[in-house]
Amino acid sequence: MKTGRPATPITLTEWEHAELARRVRQRKGPSDGRIRAKIILGCANGESGAAIARRLGIGVHTVSRWRVRFGRWRLDGLNDEPRSGRPRSISDEQVQEVIDRATQTQPDNASHWSTRQMSEAVGISPASVQRIWHAFGLKPHKEKTFKLSTDPAFVDKVHDIVGLYMNPPDRALVLSVDEKSQIQALNRTQPGLPLTFGKPETHTHDYKRHGTTSLFAALDIATGKVIGRLKRRHRSAEFLEFLNAIDRDVPTCLDIHLIMDNYGTHKTDKVKAWLAERPRYHIHFTPTSASWLNLVERFFSTISEKWIKRQAHTSVNDLEDSIRHYLAIYNEDPKPFKWRKSADDIIASVGRAAASLNRQKGRGN
């Protein structure tokens, strides 16, 4: 039978839980603060002091000490020096007001809240507003674009494609295929200045256009290697030429699974006839308005950010030579892109987004 003083029960407010979670994630500053936050979160989750001590590699008395101090002085009790018990300068009501204003309203003279505007509206410092936003993961200054797929076969297609990414078939090659069209050959109107101490690389804001090209790419999801071809146009004829290039490059003993979006050039009669003559090809279309499900988009993002974006090209030939050079270097040591989200996670996330939109529409009506 256990004897002794019972452990102090810990119940956290939403604000306290968010602040402790922030301290656990914090990488700068002393590690003691992270350990104390982990102790209190463990206590709030119902872990015993002994279990917390074993998990964190500390003594049971250390766990008991910080549990008692938090129970007496709350977050102030986790500081190195004992506190007199002075109440927080920011009340729970003010924290809730900051959250509600940021998520449900906008200022009269702007499209979103800034820390300074919120500070003036609520009556707390800008630094306090920033800490609250950080604790609750709020970023009013940022926005993302999205579009929900209305494909009636969305669920089946997600399971099909994610299944290929996470459990590819044996004795087969899975290729993620798409075109990066209208890549512009741009040359700056004046020479820029190189990177130097205390100053970034510079270039002029204006440029001269010298034409465009399109990159047809097939990403091998197993190895990360890319089959790439450059074409000045991206019609069905060019796509068929690219399919022939894939057919030449891939050993004839392998089945080929092609993941593609619903672009018109992928579904013409000539393309369908070409595929019908080659039974080793299996086509998997992404849902409509869901090109993000095509893994080759990751490669397009990589080549844009690492290579094309900050280059200058005097002609289309110059641009194409540059892209071929990058492809050759990339394929010398390719790295596969890892798909981590399961199909069920994706479908659940889309479902939550759809439900949230429906609630917003309901409020609007």
N, C-alpha and C positions, 0 to 999 in steps of 0.2 A: 504493500500500500504506500502510495506516494505521500510525503509530508512536506511541510514548508509553505512558504507564501505562494499563493496562486499567481500565475503570470498575468500581467496587466493586459487586458484585451485592447486591441487596436482596431479602430474603425476610422476609415479615411473619408474625407470629403472628396468630391470630384476634383477640386482645385489641388488638394494635397497630393492625390494620386498622380495627377498630371505633372506636378512639380517634382515629385520623387522619381518618376519615370524619366524626366528630363535630366535629372542629376545622374541617373544610371547611364544614360547615353552619352553624357558629357565626357569628352576625351582629354580636355585640358584641365589643369588644376590638380590638386592632390587626390590620390586614390582613396583616402579615408572617407571623403564625402560620398563617393560612389558606394563604398561598402556599407556605410550607415543607411543610405537610401535602400540598398538591397535588403538590409536587416528589417527595416520597417515594412517594406512591401511583402517580405516573407511572413512577418507577423500578421499583417492584415489578411494574408491568404490562408491563415490558419496553421502555418507550419510551427512545429515545436522549436524551442530554442536550441535543442540538441541537433535537430535536423538542419537548422540554418547554420549552426556552427560548423557541422561537418561539410556542408555544401560550400561554404565560403572559406574554410580553412582557418577559422578563428576560434577563440575560447567561448564557452557557454556564458561565462560571466560578462564578456564583451557584449553579447547579444542582449543579456538581461539589462545591462547598464543603459544601452541606447533605447531599449523598449520603454524603460521607466522614464527616461528623460523626455522621450517623445510624448508619452502619456501625460506628462506634467506640463511641458512647455511647447508641445507640437513641433513645428519645423524649427523654431528657434532653439529647441533643445538639442538639435543635431550639430550646432556650432561647437567650436572647441571650448569656448568660455561659457560658463553657466549664465543664463539670462534671468532677469528679474521677473519675467512673465509679462513683459509689455505686450499688449495686443498688437496684431498686425495693423499697419497703417492703411492697408487697402482691405476693405470689407468684401465678404462673399458677394454682396449685392453689386458692388462696383465691378468685380470680376465678371459676374453674369451680364451686367450691362454692356461691358466691352464686347463680350462674345455675341450677345444678341444684336447689338448695333452692327458689328462686322458682318454677320451672317444674314441679317434680315433687312437692313436699311442701307442707304447711301447718303453722303452729305449733299447739301443743296447745290454746291458749286463744283462737284467733281463726280466722276463715275465710280470711285471707290474710296475707301477710307485710307488716310495716311496716319502714321503714328502721332504726328503733331495735331492733326484735326481731331483724332479720337481723344487725345490728351485734353484738349480744350473742351470737348463736349462732355467728358466724364469727370474731369477735375482731378486727374492723376498725372504723373510725369510721363513723358514719351517713353522713357526707359521701362517704366512699369507696363505700359501698353505693349511694348515689344516683348517683354517677358511673358505676358499672358498669351499673346498670339503664338509665341514659340512653344509654350507649354501645351497648347491645344492644337498645334499644327495648322494655324490659320495664316494664310498668305493673301491678303486682299489685293496686293499689287500684282499678283500673277493670275493668268487665266489660261485655260487650255481649250483647244477646239476638239469637237467630237461629232460623230454622227452614228446613231444607233441603226444597225442593220434591220431591214424589214424583210429579209429573206425568209420565206416560210420553212426552208430546210436549214435554218441557221444552226440549230442544235446538232443535227446529224453531221453537217459539214465541219463544225468545230471539233467534234469527237473524231472524225475521220482524219483531219489534218494534224491535230495535236497528237493523235495516235501514231502517225507517221514520224513526227518529231521525237517522241519519247520512246517509242517501241518500233523502230524501223524493221521492215521485213528482211528475212535472210535472203542471200543471193540476189539482191536487188539494189538498185541505186535510186535514192530519193533526191530529186533536184527541185529546188525552189526557183521558179523562172519568172522574169518580168523584164520590162524595158525602162530605162531611165532616159526619157525622151527630152528633146530640146535643151541639151547641154550647150551653153553658149560659150563661144570663143571670145573672151573679153580681154581687152588690153587697156591699161590705164593711160590717160592722156599725158601724164608726166611721170618721170621716174620717182619712186618713193625713197624714203630714208631707211637704212637698216636699223635693226635692234642695237641699242647701246645701253650703257649704264644709266639707269634712271629714266629711260625713254623707250617706249614700245616701237616696233616697226610701224612705219606710216605708208600710206598710199593715198592717192587722190580719190575723191568721192565719185568722180565721173569717169567714164570709160568709153571705148569705141567697140562696137559690135562687129564681129567678123564672121558671123554665120553660126550654125548649130550642127550638132551631131547627136545620135542616140546610141546608148549602150545597151545591147541585149546581153543579159547575164543569166547564168544557171548556176546556183549555189549548191554544191554537194554538202548536204547537211551533216554527213558523217565526218568529213575531213576539213570542211571549210574552203576547199578549192573552188575556184570560179572559172567556168567556161564563159568567155566574153567575146563578143563581136561588135564592131562599130559600123553603123549604117547611117547614111545621111537622111534616110526617111524611115518611118516605122509603120509600114503597111503590112498587109497579109503576106505579100511577096517576100519582104525582108524577114518576116517571122519564119516563113518556110525555109529560107536560106539558113536561118539560125538553127532550126530543128535538124536540118541536114548536117550542120556542123556538130551538133550534139551526137547525132547518130554515128558520125565518123569517129568521134573521140571516145565513145563509150564501148567497151568490149561487147561483142554480140551475144555473149553467153549470159548477160545480165538483163533482167527485167528493169524497166525504167518507170518510176513514178514521178510524174510532173505535177507540181503544185503551181497553179496559175490563178490570176484574178479573172474577172469577167469582161475584160477589154474586148472590143469587137473583133480585132485581128486574131484573137485566139479561137474564134468560133466560126470562122468562115467555112464555106463548103469545101474549099481546097484544103484547108487545114484538117477538117474532119475526114476527107478522103485520104490524106497522107497518113493520118493516125490509124484509120481503118485497115490500111495495107500493112501495118506494123503492129501485130498483136502484143508485142512485148511492152508497148507503151500503155500506161494506165494514168488517166487524167483525174486530178482532184481540184475542183474549182473552189476558191474561197467564197464565203458568203458575200452577197452584194454589200457595198459600203463597209467592207472589212478587210481592206488591203493590208492593215497592220498584222494580219494573221500570216502574211507571206514573209518568210524569214529572210528572203533576199533583200527586203527593204532595209534590214540592218546593215548589209554590205553597202547599199547605195548611200546610206547615211555616213558610213565610215569613209568611203572614197570622197564624198563631198566635203566633209569636215577636214580630213587629213591631207587632201591633195588638191582637189579642183578649186575650192573656194578662194584660196589666197594665191592662186597661180595667175599669171598673165600670159595670154596667147595671141599671137599676131595673125593667126589664120586657123581655119578648121583643121588643116593638116597638122599644124603645130599642136592643137588640142588633142587630136587623136593619137599622135605619137606619144604625148605625155600620158594619156590614159593607158595606152598599151604598155608603156614603161612601168606604170604603177601595177598593172595586172601581173606583169612578169615578176616583179619584186614580191608582190603579195603571195603569189602561188609558190614561191620558193619556200616559204614557211607559213602555210595557212593555219588559221586557228578556227575551229568550228564555233559557231554561235550556239550557246546552250539555251534551249527552251525550258523554262522552269515552271510555268503555270499550267496546272492540269486543266482539262476541258471543263470539269465541273466547277473549278474556281472561276474560269472565264465566264461561263454561263451564269453563275451566281452573281458575279460583278455586273454583268450587263443587265440582269434582272433587277438589281438594286438601283441602277441608273434609270431604268425604265420606270420603276415605281416612284422614284424621286421626281422624275419629269411629270408623271401623272398627278402627283400631289401638287406640284407647282401649277399645273394647268387648272386643277380644282380650285386652288386659291385665287387664280386669275379670273375664274368664272364667278 
